[in-house]
């Protein structure tokens, strides 16, 4: 227990946990906050603070430094805009979709919160970081820095992201040497083409995954709903040749009767089975 306490106080932002828990009272995280097998923390990255949730397996493993793999879950963009020309004051998603998936994982798993989400009182935050700069180098670096507080030498990471969380998972993997696999659900993997498709203004200041292909040593598994109109299957399929440095295209799977938001939780057990068939032991129901 002493090891757990020292770890907590060494890496958490002083006072930020109380602010985060208060914010969670009215957030989709409220349903998870009192679960005994989940442990909320706030970690400081390079420029931003991050809400992080560890399950029991991850907390024990990071405290004892006896861990070989961590599954890391990253949520989507949430609500960066209230309407097309009106910026949200709080970009937090109405549902903590990836938190729900992470909660099903009985291996060491971490929910890695994005900067400025869930009403963290962070002076570095401003709307630029959840609108046009949502995938900026500073965002990617801060996510990686927060994660570095938890991982130990020789650990292998599996980065799992939904929508814009998939974008960030790919960008994080491009600058790390401990990622064995990236799994995206409705991932936005070519932000230039995505903006053109929807007639949005370009995400100036953001990095684009197609400009940072991953080596073949990083397995890529990309899932998309056939009914998805936000990141439609064709958009992701067009991006595939640019996502790898090798000659083998990433694995790509279209799921019938599912759109951008619904119903990833219901299909998660089937996705896990697909992943395990190609990445033995990566995930567990």
N, C-alpha and C positions, 0 to 999 in steps of 0.2 A: 504493500500500500504506500509506503514511503516513496518508492520509485515512481508510482503513478502520480502522487502529489507533486513531487519535484519536477516531473515532466510537464505537468499542467502549468505550474507557475513559471516555469522557465520560458515556455513558448507562447503563452497567452498574453494578449494585450491587457495591461492592468485596467480594471474597471469596465472593460468592454463587454465582458460576459453578462453583467447585470443589464446593460443597455440592450444587448441582443435578446436576452430572455424576455425583457419587457416588450420589445418589438414583436416577439413571437406570439404574444398573447392574442393578437389579432391577425396573425399570418397563417398560411397553410401549414407552417411548421408546428403550430400549437398542438396538433393531434399527436405529434411524435415527442414533444418536449419532456413529458413525464414517463416515457417508456424506460424501464430500468436497464434495458440492454442497449440503449443509445446514449451517447455521451457528447454533449454540445461543448464546443470551444470557440474562441475567436483567436485566430493566428494573424500575425503581422507579416505581410509579404513585403516586397521591395517598396511599393508605393501605397498599398491599400491594405486594409484589414479584411479578413475573410471569415465567414461563419463556416465551421467545419463540424461534421458529425461523424463519430467513429462508432462502429458496433463493438461488442465485447471482444471479438476475436482480434480486431485491429488495435484496440486499446491495450490488451495484454501483450500483443506482439511488439508494438512500438515501445512499450515500457521496458520489456525484457530484451529488446533488440534481437529477437529470434523470429524472424519472418522471412519468407522467401518470395511472397507475392502479395500485392494489394490491388483490389479492384476499386477504382476511383470513379465516382459518378458526378457528372456535371450537368446542371440543368440548362434549359434553353434561355432565350432572350427575355421571356416574360412579357411585360407590357412597356416597351421603351417609349411608345407613342400612345396617347389617349385616343387621338384621331389622327388622320393623315398629316395634319399641320399643327398638332398640339402635343407637346412633349409631356410624358408622365413625370410626376414628382417622385414617385416610387415605382421603379421598374419591376418589382418582385412579381413573379408569376402567380396567378390565382390558384394554381395547384402545384404542389411540390412533386412533380411527376417522377423525377429521378430519385427523390427521397423514398417514394413508395417502392421503386424497384430495388434500391439499395437495402431497404428493410427486409426484403425477401432473401438477401444473400447471407448464407451462413459461413462463408469464408471471410477473411479479413477484408473489410470494406469501409470506404470513406466517402462521405458526401462532401465535396469541395465547393463551397459557396463562391459565387462570383462577386467581384468588388461592387460595393454600393447597393447590393440587393438586400432585401429583408430589413430595410431601415437601419442599417448600421450607422452609428454616428461617427462618420469618417470625414474629417475636414478635407481630405483629398478629393472627395466626390463632387461631381458636377454632371449635368445632363450629357455633356459630350461623351462621357465614359459609358453610357448605355444607349447612345444613339449612333452617331457616325464613327466614333472611336471604340466601339464595343469589342472589337478584336485587335486593338492596338498593341504594339510591342510592349508597352507598359503593362497592359492587362495580362498578357501571356506571361511576362516575366514575374509579375506579382503572384499569379496562380502557381507557377513553378516554385517560387520561393517559399510560399506557404506550405506546399507539399513537401519541400525539402526538409522542413522542420520535423516531419513525421517519418520519412523513409530512412532506411539505413543502408549501408553499403551492401551491394550484391542483391538487393531486392529487385524484383521484376514487377512492373506496373502494367495493369490493363486499364486503359482510359476509356470510359463509356460516356457518351454524351448524346443528348437529344437536341435536335434543331441547332441553334447557335452554340449549344454545349458541345455538339459534335464538331463544329468549326474550331472551337478552342481546343478540343482534345487533339485534333490533327496538328494544330499549330504548336501545342505544348510538346507533342511527340517529336516534332521536327527539331527541337532544341534540347532534347534529353537523350541519354544513352542507356536508360534503364526501362524503356517501354518495350514490352514484348508484343502487345496487340492494342489496336484501337477499334472500338465498336461504336458505330454511329447509328442513331435512330432518327430518320428524317433529317439528316445532317445537311447543313448548307455548306457545300464543299467548293463552290465557286461563287463568291459573293458578287463579282462583277456581272456575271451572267444572270444571277438572281435579281440584281437591281434592274438590269435591262428588261428582264421578263415581266416584272411588275411595274415598270416605269417609275421606280424609286430613284431618288438622288443617290449617287455613288457613296459608299461608305468610306469617305476620305479619312485617312488616318488609320484605317484597319488593314490588317494583313489578310491575304487570301490563300487558303490551303493549296490551291492548284499551283501556286508559285513556290511551294515548299514541299516537294515530293518526299516521301518516306522511303527508306531502304527496304529491300525485300525481307530483311531480318525482322521487320515489324509487320505482323499480320494485320490485315485490314478487312473488316467485315462491316458492310454498309447495308442497312435495312431501310426500306421506304414503303409507305402505303400506296397502293394503286390509286386511291382516291385523294391523295395529297395534292392540293392546289397551291400550297405555299412553297414546298420544295418537291415538285413533281418528279416522278421516276426518270423522265427524259433528262431533266436537268442534272441529276446525279449521275446518270449513265454517261452523259457527255463529258463529265469531269474525270471519270475513271482513268483514262490514259495518262492524265497529268498528275495523278496522285502518288505514283511510285517511281523510283529511280530505276527499277528493273524492267524486265520484259513481261512479267506475269501481272495481269490485271488483278486488282483487289476483288474479293468476293462480294457480290452484289445480289440482293434478294428483294423482290417485290412481294409485299403481303397483300392479299386480297381483302376487301371489305374493311379497310382502315385508312384514315386520313392523317393529317398532320398531327392532330391532338388525340384523337380517339382511335384505337383503344389499346395503347401500348402495354398497359398493365395486364390486360387479359391475354395478350399474345406473348408476354414475357417468358413464360415457361417453354413455349415452342421455340422462341428465339434462343433461349439458353441451350436447348437440345441441338439446334443448328450450330451454335458456337462450339459446343463440346465436341461435336463431330469433326471439327476442323482445328480446334484448340483444346486438346484433351486436358481436362481439369481446370480450365480457365474460370468457369463460373459454376455455381451450385445453386439449386433451387432451395 
